[in-house]
Amino acid sequence: MAAIFSKVSEQYGELVNFIIRPPRDNYTDEELGPPLFTMGGRQYKRTVSALPVLLPQNITVFAFDFSGSGRSDGPYISLGWWERDDLDTVIDI
């Protein structure tokens, strides 16, 4: 009975890890496609087409990857739960 519980527990752990810690894709900046940023949604792109318009007007732009996303460190994404802390940190800077 203990062996069965151990096996089920192990498989459950693997499933949970697959969901909250999916393998990261390898990509180049060019492969990201057109620029897009949606704070309320879940679509983000590294490049920003608005920079040529904003920077000459002395508008400061700050871009970052949420922990566990893009090229940042972090073990996983939480679809907003922990990312709010990342955003709080950016706002406090």
Secondary structure, DSSP 8 states (H G I E B T S, - for coil): -HHHHHHHHHHHHHHHHHHHS-------GGGG-S--B-SSSS-B-S--TTHHHHGGGT--------TTSTTS--S---TTTTHHHHHHHHHH-
